[in-house]
Amino acid sequence: LSYFKGSYAIVFGALILLALVEVLMIVDNIVIKEMVDLGEGFVSGSVLLANAQGIFLTLMIIFAIAILVRSTSRYFHVHLENIFKVRIEQKVKEKYFNKIIGQDYNFHTDNQSGVLISKLSRGSSAASALAGALSQVYRGTISLILVFVTIAYFSLIPALITIFTAVILFFFSHYTFKFQKEKKLIQNEVEDSEKGYVSNIVTNFEAIKFFGRENRIKSSFGKRAKNSHDSQLVVEHYLRRFNWGVSGILGIGTFLLLYFSFTDFLAGNITIGAVVFIFTTFGRMIQPVITLTSQMGQINRNIADLESLFEYDNLVNSVQDKPGAKDVSITRGEINFENISFTYDSKKIFDDFSLNVKPGEKVAIVGESGSGKTSLVRLLFRLYDVQKGAITVDGVDIRDVKQELFRSQMSIVPQASILFNDTLSNNIKFSRPNASNEQLLSAIKKSALDSFVNGLDKKEQTLVGERGVKLSGGERQRVSIARAMLAQKKIVILDEPTSSLDSKTEKQIQVGMDNLLRGKTSIIIAHRLSTIMNSDRIVVIGN
């Protein structure tokens, strides 16, 4: 209901129009009743031809007006409902997309992208469907009230039978779909697992090809698809049971209505037109009531789909801005690790570690794999928080400033190039979206990427593919270097910047690297001696 905010006028208008449509639906049955009674009176001679013609013309005019107003109201109701449903879906998508993107580094390393996409897509669609389902529940309720009141006007027992039938249907549907919801939650888990598996396989297709594991992957997916198939059948079983029960309940209700309404007619309590009205009204109530009860199942399924998304409301980001976190502007670029301790997954990475990097200093970090070199960078970018000690930049504790603004004032060339399925231009300009074309071309040239780019048909507008799959490892790394060069930040971090480059290419970009680091504070993680030869200090991390 929180998503109704800002849409109250649309919702209210849609409900008014829908109620008007349902009221005008009754007019059809009233007109038919009056025509049947008029015909009976004319045949019996109690109504003269001239009077019959006048009454008939009046009824047809009423009928025509009802059709016109009803169709117009339905048109605008559908229009308003569609606006509301699309708006709800947009709000849900935006809220949970932002929630997911805003989560800490741990969250994204622990959750598969395919599962996140599945939950977001299914949940946002469920929100829109739920809005439509609630509209149908409202329609069914209005219809039921109108049917009861109008039938009760002619005969009370048939009206009570109508209500009794609807109530039985309601409780039958409630308990049927209550159990279905539990199975739907299980189905969602199976479906998420399957989509997560597909995402993982598609992302790592090269490994599958290299090791010749296509048949094994196909077999593994077949088992997951079978699990998904079985869980879906269990959910559909409840729908089959629902349809069987609805048919039986409506059959009994129709039988009772037939018996008591015709008994009333034989007793002279109601006219034949009233009998026709009761049956036609009950008949037109059946569909809205079936819709009403079936929507309960839809609502339960929608809620089940949403629940997996709503779980993210309870997420607590382990790295949060403090209340009143300050803006920050890195002007000098001094970095200080002050007696920090950090443990990850029960493994102690740093214990009382201190390091001061002076403004404009180039410090190389070397050490064995797993010694904590990359962890140091992640701590500096505040992807994790230290358990003890502090990290300061220009004398300010990084936990006291807005983390997104802080990170945006540093630049990094990561060990694994991070590229989007976009153009070379947009990938490089990701670090500085407002950069001019001249600045872009300069960064491309300084990173020794220009000869490669000039050989492409679309130059810097060439698409790189998902994760940069259309580029070689060295080309991807040079795009990352160009991105860092374009950013022009006071602090630059190089995490194995030349690991994917051959010796010739490394020499080509060395001048550009020197230009990149000139006058900037830099931390360089590398194994190659050539990469760190020009450093001011080399820090060895171990034990």
C-alpha positions as CSV (number, residue, x, y, z in Angstrom):
1,L,0.0,0.0,0.0
2,S,3.0,2.3,0.5
3,Y,3.3,2.4,-3.3
4,F,-0.2,4.0,-3.6
5,K,1.4,7.3,-2.5
6,G,1.1,9.8,-5.4
7,S,-1.6,7.8,-7.1
8,Y,-4.6,8.3,-4.9
9,A,-6.6,10.3,-7.5
10,I,-5.9,7.6,-10.1
11,V,-6.9,4.8,-7.8
12,F,-10.0,6.5,-6.6
13,G,-11.1,7.4,-10.1
14,A,-10.5,3.8,-11.3
15,L,-12.6,2.4,-8.4
16,I,-15.5,4.8,-9.1
17,L,-15.6,4.0,-12.7
18,L,-15.4,0.2,-12.0
19,A,-18.3,0.5,-9.5
20,L,-20.3,2.4,-12.2
21,V,-19.6,-0.4,-14.7
22,E,-20.9,-3.0,-12.3
23,V,-24.1,-1.0,-11.4
24,L,-24.9,-0.5,-15.1
25,M,-24.4,-4.3,-15.7
26,I,-27.5,-4.9,-13.6
27,V,-29.5,-2.5,-15.9
28,D,-29.3,-5.2,-18.7
29,N,-31.0,-7.8,-16.5
30,I,-33.6,-5.3,-15.3
31,V,-34.5,-4.4,-18.9
32,I,-34.8,-8.1,-19.8
33,K,-37.1,-8.7,-16.8
34,E,-39.3,-5.8,-17.7
35,M,-39.5,-7.0,-21.3
36,V,-40.5,-10.5,-20.3
37,D,-43.2,-9.1,-18.0
38,L,-44.3,-6.7,-20.7
39,G,-44.5,-9.6,-23.2
40,E,-46.5,-11.7,-20.7
41,G,-48.9,-8.8,-20.1
42,F,-49.3,-8.2,-23.8
43,V,-50.0,-11.8,-24.6
44,S,-52.5,-12.0,-21.7
45,G,-54.2,-8.8,-22.9
46,S,-53.5,-6.8,-19.7
47,V,-51.3,-4.4,-21.7
48,L,-52.5,-2.6,-24.8
49,L,-50.3,-2.6,-27.9
50,A,-49.8,1.2,-27.9
51,N,-48.7,1.1,-24.2
52,A,-46.5,-1.9,-24.9
53,Q,-44.8,0.0,-27.7
54,G,-44.2,3.0,-25.6
55,I,-42.8,1.0,-22.7
56,F,-40.6,-1.1,-25.1
57,L,-39.1,2.1,-26.6
58,T,-38.4,3.5,-23.2
59,L,-36.6,0.3,-22.1
60,M,-34.5,0.3,-25.3
61,I,-33.5,3.9,-24.7
62,I,-32.5,3.1,-21.1
63,F,-30.6,0.0,-22.4
64,A,-28.7,2.1,-25.1
65,I,-27.7,4.8,-22.6
66,A,-26.5,2.1,-20.1
67,I,-24.4,0.5,-22.9
68,L,-22.9,3.8,-23.9
69,V,-22.0,5.0,-20.3
70,R,-20.8,1.5,-19.3
71,S,-18.5,1.1,-22.3
72,T,-17.1,4.7,-21.8
73,S,-16.6,4.0,-18.1
74,R,-14.8,0.7,-18.8
75,Y,-12.5,2.4,-21.3
76,F,-11.4,5.1,-18.9
77,H,-11.2,2.6,-16.0
78,V,-8.8,0.3,-17.9
79,H,-6.8,3.4,-18.9
80,L,-6.4,4.5,-15.3
81,E,-5.7,1.0,-14.0
82,N,-3.0,0.5,-16.6
83,I,-1.3,3.7,-15.6
84,F,-1.4,2.7,-11.9
85,K,-0.1,-0.9,-12.6
86,V,2.8,0.4,-14.7
87,R,3.6,3.0,-12.0
88,I,3.6,0.4,-9.3
89,E,5.9,-1.9,-11.3
90,Q,8.3,1.0,-11.9
91,K,8.4,2.0,-8.2
92,V,9.1,-1.6,-7.1
93,K,11.8,-2.1,-9.7
94,E,13.5,1.2,-8.9
95,K,13.3,0.6,-5.1
96,Y,14.8,-2.9,-5.1
97,F,17.3,-2.2,-7.9
98,N,18.6,0.7,-5.9
99,K,18.5,-1.5,-2.8
100,I,20.6,-4.2,-4.5
101,I,23.1,-1.8,-6.0
102,G,23.5,-0.1,-2.7
103,Q,24.5,-3.3,-0.8
104,D,27.9,-3.9,0.4
105,Y,30.7,-5.8,-1.3
106,N,29.9,-9.0,0.7
107,F,26.4,-9.1,-0.5
108,H,27.4,-9.1,-4.2
109,T,30.1,-11.7,-3.7
110,D,27.5,-14.0,-1.9
111,N,24.6,-13.7,-4.3
112,Q,24.5,-14.9,-7.9
113,S,23.6,-12.2,-10.4
114,G,21.1,-14.6,-12.1
115,V,19.2,-15.0,-8.9
116,L,19.1,-11.3,-8.2
117,I,17.8,-10.6,-11.7
118,S,15.1,-13.4,-11.4
119,K,13.8,-12.0,-8.1
120,L,13.8,-8.4,-9.3
121,S,12.0,-9.3,-12.5
122,R,9.5,-11.7,-10.9
123,G,8.8,-9.4,-8.0
124,S,8.2,-6.2,-10.0
125,S,5.8,-8.1,-12.4
126,A,4.0,-9.5,-9.3
127,A,3.5,-6.0,-7.9
128,S,1.7,-5.0,-11.1
129,A,-0.3,-8.2,-11.3
130,L,-1.3,-7.8,-7.6
131,A,-2.6,-4.3,-8.3
132,G,-4.8,-5.8,-11.1
133,A,-5.9,-8.7,-8.9
134,L,-7.0,-6.4,-6.1
135,S,-9.0,-4.5,-8.7
136,Q,-10.8,-7.7,-9.7
137,V,-11.5,-8.5,-6.0
138,Y,-13.1,-5.1,-5.6
139,R,-15.1,-5.7,-8.8
140,G,-16.3,-9.1,-7.5
141,T,-17.3,-7.6,-4.1
142,I,-19.3,-4.8,-5.7
143,S,-21.0,-7.3,-8.1
144,L,-21.9,-9.6,-5.2
145,I,-23.4,-6.9,-3.2
146,L,-25.5,-5.6,-6.1
147,V,-26.6,-9.1,-7.0
148,F,-27.7,-9.8,-3.4
149,V,-29.6,-6.6,-3.0
150,T,-31.4,-6.8,-6.4
151,I,-32.3,-10.5,-6.0
152,A,-33.4,-10.0,-2.4
153,Y,-35.9,-7.3,-3.7
154,F,-37.8,-10.0,-5.5
155,S,-37.1,-13.1,-3.3
156,L,-35.0,-13.4,-0.2
157,I,-34.2,-17.2,-0.3
158,P,-32.5,-17.1,-3.8
159,A,-30.6,-14.0,-2.6
160,L,-29.3,-15.9,0.5
161,I,-28.4,-18.9,-1.7
162,T,-26.3,-16.5,-3.8
163,I,-24.5,-15.2,-0.8
164,F,-24.1,-18.7,0.7
165,T,-22.6,-20.0,-2.6
166,A,-20.1,-17.0,-2.7
167,V,-19.1,-17.5,0.9
168,I,-18.4,-21.3,0.4
169,L,-16.4,-20.4,-2.7
170,F,-14.4,-17.8,-0.7
171,F,-13.4,-20.2,2.0
172,F,-12.7,-23.0,-0.4
173,S,-10.5,-20.8,-2.4
174,H,-8.8,-19.3,0.7
175,Y,-7.6,-22.7,2.0
176,T,-6.8,-24.1,-1.4
177,F,-4.5,-21.2,-2.3
178,K,-3.1,-21.0,1.2
179,F,-1.4,-24.4,0.6
180,Q,-0.6,-23.4,-3.0
181,K,1.3,-20.4,-1.7
182,E,3.6,-22.6,0.3
183,K,4.4,-24.6,-2.8
184,K,4.8,-21.5,-4.8
185,L,7.6,-20.3,-2.5
186,I,9.4,-23.6,-3.0
187,Q,8.9,-23.3,-6.8
188,N,10.4,-19.8,-6.7
189,E,13.5,-21.1,-4.9
190,V,13.9,-23.9,-7.5
191,E,13.4,-21.4,-10.3
192,D,15.9,-18.9,-8.8
193,S,18.5,-21.7,-8.6
194,E,17.9,-22.7,-12.2
195,K,18.3,-19.1,-13.4
196,G,21.3,-18.6,-11.3
197,Y,22.8,-21.7,-12.8
198,V,22.1,-20.5,-16.3
199,S,23.6,-17.1,-15.6
200,N,26.7,-18.8,-14.2
201,I,27.1,-21.1,-17.2
202,V,26.5,-18.4,-19.8
203,T,29.0,-16.1,-18.1
204,N,31.7,-18.8,-18.1
205,F,31.1,-20.3,-21.5
206,E,34.8,-20.2,-22.4
207,A,35.7,-22.6,-19.6
208,I,33.0,-25.0,-20.8
209,K,34.4,-24.9,-24.4
210,F,38.0,-25.2,-23.3
211,F,37.5,-28.2,-21.2
212,G,34.9,-29.9,-23.4
213,R,32.1,-30.1,-20.8
214,E,29.1,-29.2,-23.0
215,N,27.4,-32.6,-22.4
216,R,28.0,-32.6,-18.7
217,I,26.5,-29.1,-18.5
218,K,23.5,-30.1,-20.6
219,S,22.9,-33.1,-18.3
220,S,23.2,-31.0,-15.2
221,F,20.8,-28.4,-16.5
222,G,18.4,-31.2,-17.5
223,K,18.2,-32.2,-13.8
224,R,17.5,-28.7,-12.7
225,A,14.9,-28.2,-15.4
226,K,13.2,-31.4,-14.2
227,N,13.1,-30.1,-10.6
228,S,11.6,-26.9,-11.9
229,H,9.1,-28.9,-13.9
230,D,8.1,-31.0,-10.9
231,S,7.7,-28.0,-8.6
232,Q,5.5,-26.2,-11.2
233,L,3.3,-29.3,-11.5
234,V,2.7,-29.3,-7.7
235,V,1.6,-25.7,-7.9
236,E,-0.7,-26.4,-10.9
237,H,-2.2,-29.3,-9.0
238,Y,-3.9,-26.9,-6.6
239,L,-5.3,-25.0,-9.6
240,R,-6.9,-28.2,-10.9
241,R,-8.4,-28.9,-7.5
242,F,-9.7,-25.3,-7.4
243,N,-11.5,-25.6,-10.7
244,W,-13.0,-29.0,-9.7
245,G,-14.3,-27.5,-6.4
246,V,-15.7,-24.4,-8.0
247,S,-17.7,-26.4,-10.6
248,G,-19.2,-28.5,-7.8
249,I,-20.1,-25.6,-5.5
250,L,-21.6,-23.6,-8.4
251,G,-23.6,-26.6,-9.5
252,I,-25.2,-27.0,-6.1
253,G,-25.9,-23.3,-5.9
254,T,-27.6,-23.3,-9.3
255,F,-29.7,-26.3,-8.3
256,L,-31.0,-24.7,-5.1
257,L,-31.6,-21.3,-6.9
258,L,-33.6,-23.1,-9.6
259,Y,-35.7,-24.9,-7.0
260,F,-36.6,-22.0,-4.7
261,S,-37.1,-19.3,-7.4
262,F,-39.5,-21.5,-9.4
263,T,-41.3,-22.5,-6.3
264,D,-41.8,-18.8,-5.6
265,F,-43.2,-18.3,-9.1
266,L,-45.6,-21.3,-8.8
267,A,-46.8,-19.8,-5.4
268,G,-47.6,-16.5,-7.2
269,N,-45.0,-14.6,-5.2
270,I,-43.0,-13.4,-8.2
271,T,-43.5,-12.9,-11.9
272,I,-41.9,-15.0,-14.6
273,G,-39.8,-11.9,-15.4
274,A,-38.5,-11.9,-11.8
275,V,-37.5,-15.6,-12.3
276,V,-35.7,-14.7,-15.5
277,F,-34.0,-11.8,-13.6
278,I,-32.9,-14.0,-10.8
279,F,-31.3,-16.5,-13.1
280,T,-29.7,-14.0,-15.4
281,T,-28.4,-12.0,-12.5
282,F,-27.0,-15.1,-10.8
283,G,-25.5,-16.2,-14.1
284,R,-23.7,-12.8,-14.6
285,M,-22.6,-13.0,-11.0
286,I,-20.9,-16.3,-11.5
287,Q,-18.0,-15.0,-13.6
288,P,-17.1,-12.1,-11.2
289,V,-17.3,-14.4,-8.2
290,I,-15.1,-17.1,-10.0
291,T,-12.8,-14.2,-10.9
292,L,-12.9,-13.0,-7.3
293,T,-12.0,-16.4,-5.9
294,S,-9.4,-17.2,-8.5
295,Q,-7.8,-13.9,-7.8
296,M,-7.2,-15.0,-4.3
297,G,-4.9,-17.6,-5.8
298,Q,-3.3,-15.0,-8.0
299,I,-2.9,-12.7,-5.0
300,N,-1.3,-15.5,-3.0
301,R,1.1,-16.3,-5.9
302,N,1.9,-12.6,-6.3
303,I,2.6,-12.2,-2.6
304,A,4.8,-15.3,-2.7
305,D,6.7,-13.7,-5.6
306,L,7.0,-10.4,-3.7
307,E,8.1,-12.0,-0.4
308,S,11.5,-13.1,-1.9
309,L,12.0,-9.5,-3.0
310,F,10.7,-8.0,0.3
311,E,13.4,-10.0,2.1
312,Y,15.8,-7.4,0.9
313,D,14.0,-4.8,3.1
314,N,15.7,-6.5,6.1
315,L,19.2,-6.3,4.7
316,V,21.6,-4.4,6.8
317,N,24.5,-2.9,4.9
318,S,27.7,-3.6,6.8
319,V,29.3,-0.5,5.3
320,Q,27.1,2.5,5.9
321,D,27.4,6.2,5.9
322,K,27.3,7.6,9.4
323,P,24.4,9.9,10.2
324,G,25.6,13.3,9.2
325,A,28.5,11.9,7.1
326,K,30.6,14.8,5.6
327,D,31.4,15.6,2.0
328,V,35.0,15.1,1.2
329,S,37.5,16.6,-1.3
330,I,40.8,14.9,-1.7
331,T,43.3,17.8,-2.3
332,R,46.7,16.4,-1.0
333,G,46.3,12.7,-1.3
334,E,47.9,11.5,1.8
335,I,46.9,8.0,2.9
336,N,47.5,6.6,6.3
337,F,46.7,3.1,7.6
338,E,46.9,3.5,11.4
339,N,47.3,0.2,13.3
340,I,44.6,-1.5,11.4
341,S,43.3,-5.1,12.1
342,F,41.1,-6.9,9.7
343,T,39.7,-10.5,9.6
344,Y,37.8,-12.0,6.7
345,D,36.0,-15.3,7.0
346,S,37.8,-16.2,10.2
347,K,41.2,-15.5,8.4
348,K,43.3,-12.7,9.9
349,I,44.5,-10.6,7.1
350,F,46.0,-7.6,9.0
351,D,47.0,-7.3,12.6
352,D,48.1,-3.9,13.9
353,F,49.3,-2.9,10.4
354,S,50.5,0.7,9.7
355,L,51.5,2.4,6.5
356,N,51.8,6.1,5.6
357,V,51.7,7.1,1.9
358,K,52.8,10.7,1.5
359,P,51.2,13.1,-1.0
360,G,52.5,12.4,-4.5
361,E,54.4,9.3,-3.3
362,K,54.5,6.1,-5.4
363,V,54.4,3.0,-3.1
364,A,54.6,-0.5,-4.5
365,I,53.0,-3.4,-2.5
366,V,54.5,-6.9,-3.1
367,G,53.9,-10.2,-1.4
368,E,52.7,-13.7,-1.9
369,S,49.2,-14.5,-3.2
370,G,46.8,-14.2,-0.3
371,S,49.0,-12.0,1.7
372,G,46.5,-9.2,1.7
373,K,47.6,-6.9,-1.1
374,T,44.2,-6.6,-2.8
375,S,42.5,-6.6,0.6
376,L,44.4,-3.4,1.4
377,V,43.0,-1.7,-1.7
378,R,39.4,-2.9,-0.8
379,L,39.8,-1.5,2.7
380,L,41.0,1.8,1.2
381,F,38.0,2.0,-1.0
382,R,35.9,1.0,2.0
383,L,34.4,-2.0,0.5
384,Y,35.0,-3.4,4.0
385,D,35.5,-1.7,7.3
386,V,38.5,-2.4,9.5
387,Q,37.8,-4.1,12.9
388,K,40.4,-2.0,14.7
389,G,42.5,1.1,13.8
390,A,41.6,3.7,11.2
391,I,42.3,4.6,7.6
392,T,42.6,8.3,6.9
393,V,42.9,10.3,3.7
394,D,44.2,13.9,4.1
395,G,43.8,13.3,7.9
396,V,40.1,12.5,7.7
397,D,38.8,9.0,8.8
398,I,37.2,7.5,5.7
399,R,34.3,6.2,7.9
400,D,33.3,9.8,8.6
401,V,32.7,10.8,5.0
402,K,30.1,9.9,2.3
403,Q,31.5,6.7,0.8
404,E,30.2,7.1,-2.7
405,L,31.6,10.6,-3.0
406,F,34.9,9.5,-1.4
407,R,35.3,6.6,-3.9
408,S,34.6,8.8,-6.8
409,Q,37.7,10.9,-6.0
410,M,40.1,8.0,-6.5
411,S,40.9,6.0,-9.6
412,I,41.8,2.3,-10.0
413,V,43.1,-0.1,-12.6
414,P,41.9,-3.4,-11.2
415,Q,43.5,-6.8,-11.7
416,A,40.4,-8.1,-13.6
417,S,39.2,-5.5,-16.1
418,I,35.6,-4.5,-15.4
419,L,33.9,-3.7,-18.7
420,F,30.2,-3.1,-19.6
421,N,28.5,-4.4,-22.7
422,D,28.8,-1.0,-24.2
423,T,31.0,1.0,-26.6
424,L,34.8,1.5,-26.0
425,S,34.0,5.2,-25.6
426,N,31.4,4.8,-22.9
427,N,33.5,2.2,-21.0
428,I,36.5,4.6,-20.8
429,K,34.3,7.6,-20.0
430,F,32.6,5.7,-17.2
431,S,35.2,7.3,-14.9
432,R,34.4,10.8,-16.2
433,P,31.1,10.9,-18.2
434,N,31.5,14.6,-19.1
435,A,35.0,14.3,-20.6
436,S,35.4,15.9,-24.0
437,N,36.2,13.9,-27.1
438,E,39.8,15.3,-27.1
439,Q,40.3,14.2,-23.6
440,L,39.0,10.7,-24.5
441,L,41.3,10.4,-27.5
442,S,44.3,11.6,-25.4
443,A,43.6,8.9,-22.8
444,I,43.3,6.3,-25.5
445,K,46.7,7.3,-27.0
446,K,48.5,7.4,-23.6
447,S,47.3,3.9,-22.8
448,A,48.7,2.6,-26.1
449,L,45.2,1.7,-27.2
450,D,45.1,4.0,-30.2
451,S,46.6,1.6,-32.8
452,F,43.9,-1.0,-31.8
453,V,41.1,1.6,-31.9
454,N,42.1,3.0,-35.2
455,G,42.0,-0.4,-36.8
456,L,38.3,-0.8,-35.9
457,D,35.5,0.1,-38.3
458,K,33.6,2.0,-35.7
459,K,36.7,3.2,-33.8
460,E,35.8,4.1,-30.2
461,Q,32.1,3.5,-30.9
462,T,32.8,-0.3,-31.2
463,L,30.8,-2.5,-28.8
464,V,33.1,-4.6,-26.5
465,G,30.6,-7.3,-25.7
466,E,29.5,-8.7,-22.3
467,R,32.4,-8.3,-19.8
468,G,34.5,-7.1,-22.8
469,V,34.5,-10.6,-24.3
470,K,35.3,-9.2,-27.8
471,L,38.6,-7.8,-26.6
472,S,41.8,-9.7,-25.7
473,G,43.0,-9.6,-22.1
474,G,45.6,-7.0,-22.9
475,E,43.1,-4.8,-24.7
476,R,40.7,-5.0,-21.8
477,Q,43.5,-4.0,-19.4
478,R,44.4,-1.0,-21.6
479,V,40.8,0.1,-21.6
480,S,40.9,0.1,-17.8
481,I,44.2,2.1,-17.9
482,A,42.6,4.6,-20.3
483,R,39.7,4.9,-18.0
484,A,42.0,5.7,-15.0
485,M,44.0,8.2,-17.1
486,L,40.8,10.0,-18.1
487,A,39.6,10.2,-14.5
488,Q,42.6,12.4,-13.5
489,K,42.2,11.7,-9.7
490,K,44.6,12.7,-7.0
491,I,44.9,9.1,-5.8
492,V,45.5,6.2,-8.2
493,I,45.5,2.5,-7.4
494,L,47.1,0.0,-9.7
495,D,46.3,-3.6,-9.0
496,E,48.5,-5.7,-11.3
497,P,48.0,-3.1,-14.1
498,T,50.2,-4.9,-16.6
499,S,49.4,-8.5,-15.7
500,S,47.6,-9.1,-19.0
501,L,50.1,-7.2,-21.2
502,D,53.1,-8.5,-23.1
503,S,56.5,-7.0,-22.5
504,K,56.3,-4.9,-25.8
505,T,52.9,-3.4,-24.9
506,E,54.0,-2.8,-21.3
507,K,56.9,-0.7,-22.6
508,Q,54.6,1.2,-24.9
509,I,52.3,2.3,-22.1
510,Q,55.0,2.8,-19.5
511,V,55.3,6.5,-20.6
512,G,51.6,6.9,-20.3
513,M,51.7,5.2,-16.9
514,D,54.4,7.7,-15.8
515,N,52.2,10.5,-17.0
516,L,49.2,9.0,-15.2
517,L,51.1,8.8,-11.9
518,R,53.0,12.1,-12.1
519,G,52.1,14.3,-9.2
520,K,49.6,11.8,-7.8
521,T,49.6,9.6,-4.7
522,S,49.7,6.0,-6.0
523,I,49.7,2.5,-4.6
524,I,51.0,-0.1,-7.1
525,I,50.4,-3.8,-6.5
526,A,52.5,-5.9,-8.9
527,H,54.7,-9.0,-9.3
528,R,56.6,-7.7,-12.3
529,L,59.7,-5.8,-11.3
530,S,59.4,-3.6,-14.4
531,T,56.1,-2.2,-13.1
532,I,57.5,-1.1,-9.7
533,M,61.0,0.0,-10.6
534,N,60.1,3.7,-10.6
535,S,58.4,3.5,-7.2
536,D,59.6,5.6,-4.3
537,R,59.2,2.7,-1.9
538,I,58.5,-1.0,-2.0
539,V,56.5,-2.5,0.9
540,V,56.6,-6.3,1.3
541,I,53.6,-7.8,3.0
542,G,53.9,-11.2,4.5
543,N,52.9,-13.1,7.7
